[in-house]
Amino acid sequence: MNRALTKADIVEAVYEKSERNRAEVKNIVESLLELMKQAIKKDHALLISGFGKFEAYDKKARKGRNPQTDEAITLPPRKVVVFRLSRKFRVELNGE
């Protein structure tokens, strides 16, 4: 199984390509991620050209079941975020 790219990995990669110290790079990455979160919370969408779009939407309450007791339950409404690749990135990813 492949290892996931972590925030620390991103900070390290940016640090190696920049002339800034690690603390500055970490603050920049944290700020960027916070901006992204705020955009999704406020507008329910975040578009990064050439990469993709993050979209938040509401899921309605639905019926479910507890697998241990087989009891019927109602799952509460919630927000979910989906990511959709841009066409350009999809072509690049699939080598088309």
N, C-alpha and C positions, 0 to 999 in steps of 0.2 A: 504494500500500500504506500502511496506517495504521501509525503509529509506536507501539511498545509503551510502556506505562506503566512507568517505571523506578523503582527505589528512590529515586533523587534527586528524581523528580517527586512521589513520595508525601511525602517530607520537605518539599519546597517547598510543597505544598498544605496540609499540616498546619501548617507554620510561618506561612503567611499567615492561617490561621484561629485561631491561638492567640496567647497573649501570651508565649510562651517563645522563647528564642533558638534559632538553627539547630542548634547543637551539642546542646542538650537534646532537641530534636525528633528529631535523627538518632539519639541514644542510645535514645530511646523506641521508634522504629521498629525499630531493630536488636534491641532486647529483645523486642518483639512477635514479630518474625520468628523469633528464636531459640526463644521459647516454642512457636511453632507447629511448628517443626522437631522439638523435643524431644517434643511431644505425638504427632506422627506416628510418630516412632521408637519411643516407649514403648508407645503404645496401638494403633498401626497405623491410627488414625483421628483426625480433627479435625472437629468439627461446629461451624459458625458459623450460628446460627439466622437464617433469612431470607436467607441467602446460599448455603450449600451445605456439602458434606462432602468432605473430602480423605480418601482411603483408601489405605493401602499394602497390597500383597499380594505373595506370592512367585510368581514364574513358574518353572516347571520347566525343566530343561535340554531343549533341543530340537535336532533336526537342522537344519542349514543348509547353505549352499553359498557358496564364495568365487566371486563373479561374474567375477573376472579369470582364475582358473585352472580354474574349474568343479569344484574339489576339494570333496568332502563334508567338512563339519566339524560338530562338536557345539558349540552355543552354550551357555555355562554358565548355571546358574540365577541369577536376579537378583530384586531387589525393584523394583517399579514403584509409582508413585503416580497415582491417578486422581482427578478432581474431578467431583462430581455436583451440579448445581444444585438448590437447594431448589425446591419447587413454586411457592412465592410469587415467587421471583426469575424462574423460567422463565415464569410468566404475565406478569410485568412486562416481561421481555425481549421476548417475542413479541407483546405488546400485545393479549392475549386478554381 
